[in-house]
Amino acid sequence: MRRWHSTLRAVCMPTTIEETGVIDRDKERRELRRLREAYEHRTHAIPSDRYSRTNPGHLFALHEREVTMAAMLRAEGLRSLAGLRILDVGCGRGATLRQYLEYEADASRLWGIDLFPPFVEQARSASPGLQIICGSASELPFHDCSFDFVSQFMLFTSVLDSEVKQRTAGEIGRVLVPGGRLLWYDFAFNNPANPDVRGIGLTEVRRLFPRFSMTHRRITLAPPLGRAIGRVGPTFYSLVSQLRPLCTHYLCLLKKP
């Protein structure tokens, strides 16, 4: 790990806080504390099988997302993740990082960061060969241009403070090399049953990453609908998921200039 970072120091110059934008640190700490409390609450409040692969609706949504992701990567000429330095921001229990191994990503070049310590411990336990750290996405502990590929799945909608959200976007842009890609997956609409999240549409994605080019797909049935339809079977789920007005998430592939 130390030798890898030494190489990065030789290639990229560090960025000062002034270059990424100034933020009220007390305000940031309050938002991070709120996020930890929200994650803690959700781990106890959500039924344990809701996001299990034995839940048909969730499993079919995962399949749809992966098929769409693979098609978008292929369209961009990325038929493999081999050799890429990859960071998953808000990596949770590490499932996305482990999936990247199936796309020939190098374990030694896979990094994850998450704010919630129990998730970090579970990710480390399930992914002993990967680099998983506990920390905030609004202050990534990496040098400029450290990664060729960054992903975020369901992180930004959990951040309610606009300044923290913008700084997080700036940090992602900072650690990406020119020409590097960001894979974004998040929902676009507010959830009236969950006040701890806020939907993000394409206009806001573009505002967060103003100079990035972007392709996108609208996918994933609204989760309550997806869970209900999933009980019928994969064919019916696939047919209904083609009705894009019923889908609530965007999968985006952005490219840094």
C-alpha positions as CSV (number, residue, x, y, z in Angstrom):
1,M,0.0,0.0,0.0
2,R,2.8,2.4,0.9
3,R,4.7,1.8,-2.3
4,W,1.6,2.4,-4.4
5,H,0.9,5.7,-2.7
6,S,4.5,6.8,-3.2
7,T,4.1,6.2,-6.9
8,L,1.0,8.4,-6.9
9,R,2.9,11.2,-5.1
10,A,5.5,11.2,-7.8
11,V,2.9,11.4,-10.6
12,C,0.2,13.8,-9.2
13,M,0.5,17.0,-7.2
14,P,-1.8,17.3,-4.1
15,T,-4.7,19.6,-4.2
16,T,-5.3,22.2,-1.5
17,I,-8.6,22.6,0.3
18,E,-9.0,26.0,-1.4
19,E,-9.0,24.4,-4.8
20,T,-11.8,22.0,-3.9
21,G,-13.9,24.5,-2.1
22,V,-14.3,25.7,1.5
23,I,-16.9,24.1,3.7
24,D,-18.2,24.8,7.2
25,R,-16.5,22.0,9.2
26,D,-19.1,22.1,12.0
27,K,-21.9,21.8,9.4
28,E,-20.1,18.9,7.8
29,R,-19.6,17.1,11.1
30,R,-23.3,17.5,11.8
31,E,-24.2,16.0,8.5
32,L,-21.8,13.1,8.9
33,R,-23.2,12.4,12.4
34,R,-26.7,12.4,10.9
35,L,-25.7,10.0,8.2
36,R,-24.2,7.5,10.7
37,E,-27.3,7.7,12.8
38,A,-29.5,7.1,9.7
39,Y,-27.5,4.1,8.7
40,E,-27.6,2.7,12.3
41,H,-31.4,3.2,12.3
42,R,-31.9,1.5,8.9
43,T,-29.8,-1.6,9.9
44,H,-32.4,-2.3,12.6
45,A,-35.6,-0.9,11.0
46,I,-35.4,-2.7,7.6
47,P,-36.5,-6.4,7.3
48,S,-33.4,-8.5,7.0
49,D,-34.5,-10.2,3.7
50,R,-35.4,-6.9,1.9
51,Y,-32.0,-6.7,0.2
52,S,-31.2,-10.4,0.2
53,R,-30.5,-12.2,-3.0
54,T,-33.2,-14.7,-1.9
55,N,-35.7,-11.9,-2.4
56,P,-36.8,-12.3,-6.0
57,G,-37.6,-8.6,-6.6
58,H,-34.2,-7.5,-5.3
59,L,-32.4,-10.2,-7.2
60,F,-34.0,-9.3,-10.5
61,A,-33.2,-5.6,-9.9
62,L,-29.5,-6.5,-9.4
63,H,-29.5,-8.5,-12.6
64,E,-31.0,-5.7,-14.6
65,R,-28.5,-3.2,-13.2
66,E,-25.6,-5.5,-14.0
67,V,-26.8,-6.2,-17.5
68,T,-27.2,-2.4,-18.1
69,M,-23.8,-1.6,-16.5
70,A,-22.0,-4.2,-18.7
71,A,-23.7,-2.8,-21.9
72,M,-22.7,0.8,-21.0
73,L,-19.1,-0.2,-20.2
74,R,-18.9,-2.1,-23.5
75,A,-20.3,0.9,-25.4
76,E,-17.5,3.0,-24.0
77,G,-14.9,0.4,-25.0
78,L,-14.4,-1.0,-21.5
79,R,-14.6,-4.7,-22.1
80,S,-12.6,-5.4,-18.9
81,L,-11.6,-3.6,-15.7
82,A,-8.2,-5.2,-15.7
83,G,-5.4,-2.8,-14.8
84,L,-7.7,0.0,-13.7
85,R,-7.3,1.7,-10.3
86,I,-10.8,1.6,-8.9
87,L,-12.5,3.2,-5.9
88,D,-16.1,2.5,-4.7
89,V,-17.3,5.5,-2.7
90,G,-19.8,4.4,0.0
91,C,-18.9,0.8,-0.6
92,G,-21.1,-0.6,2.2
93,R,-20.3,-4.3,2.7
94,G,-18.2,-4.4,-0.4
95,A,-20.6,-6.2,-2.8
96,T,-19.9,-3.9,-5.7
97,L,-16.1,-4.3,-5.3
98,R,-16.4,-8.0,-5.3
99,Q,-18.5,-7.9,-8.5
100,Y,-15.7,-5.9,-10.2
101,L,-13.5,-9.0,-9.7
102,E,-15.8,-10.8,-12.2
103,Y,-14.8,-8.1,-14.7
104,E,-11.1,-8.9,-14.3
105,A,-10.4,-6.0,-11.9
106,D,-7.1,-6.5,-10.0
107,A,-7.8,-7.0,-6.3
108,S,-4.7,-5.0,-5.4
109,R,-6.1,-2.0,-7.2
110,L,-9.6,-2.2,-5.7
111,W,-10.4,0.3,-3.0
112,G,-13.5,1.1,-1.0
113,I,-14.4,3.7,1.5
114,D,-17.5,3.9,3.8
115,L,-18.5,6.1,6.7
116,F,-20.3,3.4,8.7
117,P,-17.8,1.3,10.7
118,P,-20.0,-1.9,10.9
119,F,-20.2,-1.9,7.1
120,V,-16.4,-1.5,6.8
121,E,-15.8,-4.4,9.1
122,Q,-18.2,-6.6,7.2
123,A,-16.6,-5.6,3.9
124,R,-13.1,-6.4,5.2
125,S,-14.2,-9.8,6.5
126,A,-15.9,-10.7,3.2
127,S,-13.2,-9.2,1.0
128,P,-9.8,-9.8,2.7
129,G,-7.8,-9.1,-0.5
130,L,-9.3,-5.6,-1.1
131,Q,-8.4,-2.3,0.5
132,I,-11.4,-1.1,2.6
133,I,-11.1,2.0,4.7
134,C,-13.5,3.9,7.0
135,G,-13.8,7.6,6.2
136,S,-15.9,10.3,4.7
137,A,-16.5,10.8,0.9
138,S,-16.3,14.5,1.5
139,E,-12.6,14.2,2.3
140,L,-11.1,11.3,0.4
141,P,-7.7,10.3,1.8
142,F,-6.1,9.9,-1.7
143,H,-3.9,12.1,-3.9
144,D,-5.2,13.8,-7.0
145,C,-5.5,11.5,-10.1
146,S,-5.3,8.3,-8.0
147,F,-8.0,6.4,-9.8
148,D,-9.1,5.5,-13.3
149,F,-12.6,4.5,-12.3
150,V,-14.8,5.5,-9.4
151,S,-18.3,4.3,-8.6
152,Q,-21.0,5.4,-6.2
153,F,-24.2,3.4,-5.7
154,M,-26.9,5.0,-3.5
155,L,-24.6,7.4,-1.7
156,F,-25.5,10.9,-2.9
157,T,-29.2,10.6,-2.2
158,S,-28.3,9.9,1.5
159,V,-26.5,13.3,1.7
160,L,-29.0,16.0,2.5
161,D,-26.6,18.9,3.0
162,S,-25.9,20.6,-0.4
163,E,-22.4,21.8,0.5
164,V,-21.3,18.3,1.7
165,K,-22.9,16.9,-1.5
166,Q,-21.0,19.3,-3.7
167,R,-17.7,18.8,-1.8
168,T,-18.1,15.0,-2.2
169,A,-18.6,15.4,-6.0
170,G,-15.5,17.6,-6.0
171,E,-13.5,15.0,-4.2
172,I,-14.5,12.3,-6.7
173,G,-13.5,14.6,-9.5
174,R,-10.2,15.4,-7.8
175,V,-9.1,11.7,-7.4
176,L,-10.1,10.7,-10.9
177,V,-7.5,11.0,-13.7
178,P,-8.3,13.0,-16.8
179,G,-10.5,10.7,-18.9
180,G,-11.4,8.7,-15.9
181,R,-15.0,7.4,-15.5
182,L,-17.6,7.7,-12.7
183,L,-20.3,5.0,-12.6
184,W,-23.3,6.5,-10.8
185,Y,-26.4,4.6,-9.6
186,D,-29.0,6.3,-7.5
187,F,-32.7,7.1,-7.4
188,A,-34.2,10.2,-8.9
189,F,-37.3,10.7,-6.7
190,N,-38.0,11.4,-3.1
191,N,-39.2,8.6,-0.9
192,P,-42.1,9.9,1.3
193,A,-41.5,7.0,3.7
194,N,-37.8,7.9,4.2
195,P,-37.0,11.5,5.2
196,D,-33.3,10.6,5.4
197,V,-32.9,10.5,1.6
198,R,-33.6,12.9,-1.3
199,G,-33.8,12.0,-4.9
200,I,-31.4,13.3,-7.5
201,G,-32.4,13.8,-11.1
202,L,-30.2,14.2,-14.1
203,T,-30.1,18.0,-13.9
204,E,-28.5,17.8,-10.5
205,V,-26.1,15.1,-11.6
206,R,-24.9,17.4,-14.3
207,R,-24.6,20.3,-11.8
208,L,-22.5,18.2,-9.5
209,F,-20.2,17.2,-12.3
210,P,-20.5,20.1,-14.7
211,R,-17.6,19.4,-17.1
212,F,-18.1,15.6,-17.3
213,S,-19.7,14.0,-20.3
214,M,-22.5,11.5,-19.5
215,T,-24.6,8.7,-20.8
216,H,-27.5,7.4,-18.7
217,R,-30.2,4.8,-18.5
218,R,-33.4,4.8,-16.4
219,I,-33.7,1.5,-14.7
220,T,-35.0,-0.4,-11.6
221,L,-38.7,-0.6,-10.9
222,A,-39.9,1.4,-7.9
223,P,-38.8,-0.9,-5.0
224,P,-42.3,-1.7,-3.6
225,L,-43.6,-2.5,-7.1
226,G,-40.4,-4.5,-7.9
227,R,-40.8,-6.6,-4.8
228,A,-44.4,-7.4,-5.6
229,I,-43.8,-8.2,-9.2
230,G,-40.7,-10.2,-8.4
231,R,-43.0,-12.8,-6.8
232,V,-44.5,-13.5,-10.2
233,G,-41.2,-14.4,-11.9
234,P,-38.2,-13.0,-13.9
235,T,-40.0,-12.9,-17.2
236,F,-42.8,-10.7,-15.9
237,Y,-40.4,-8.5,-14.0
238,S,-38.3,-8.0,-17.2
239,L,-41.3,-7.0,-19.2
240,V,-42.7,-4.5,-16.7
241,S,-39.3,-3.0,-16.1
242,Q,-39.3,-1.9,-19.8
243,L,-42.0,0.6,-18.8
244,R,-39.5,3.3,-18.0
245,P,-42.0,5.6,-16.2
246,L,-42.3,2.9,-13.5
247,C,-38.5,3.0,-13.0
248,T,-37.0,5.2,-10.3
249,H,-33.2,5.0,-10.7
250,Y,-30.6,6.3,-13.1
251,L,-27.4,4.4,-14.0
252,C,-25.0,6.9,-15.4
253,L,-21.5,6.6,-16.8
254,L,-19.7,10.0,-16.6
255,K,-16.3,10.8,-18.1
256,K,-13.9,13.4,-16.7
257,P,-12.5,15.8,-19.3
